[in-house]
Amino acid sequence: MAKLANVERKRLRNKSVRTFVKTCTAKADSLIDEKETEAAGGAVVAAVSALDKAVRKKVIHRNKAARRKSRLMKKLNQATKS
C-alpha cells in the first residue's frame, strides 16, 4: 500500500508539472503566431525554463525537452525575421 500511495503522489506532481509546461509553450506559441515578438521572447524563455525544470525532476525525457525547445526557438527566429 505504501508503494501505491507513493506512485499516486508522484503521478499528481508529474501531472501538474506537465500541465505547466504545456501552458508555457502554448502561451509562447500563441504570442509568436500573433507576431508579438517582444512578448514572445519572454514567453519562450519561460517555456524553456519550465522544460528544463521538468527534465531536472525527471518528468519528461531530456530529448523531448530539447526537441520542443528547438522547435520553439526555430519558430521564434522565423517570426522575428519576417
Secondary structure, DSSP 8 states (H G I E B T S, - for coil): -HHHHHHHHHHHHHHHHHHHHHHHHHHHHHHHHTT-HHHHHHHHHHHHHHHHHHHHTTSS-HHHHHHHHHHHHHHHHHHHH-
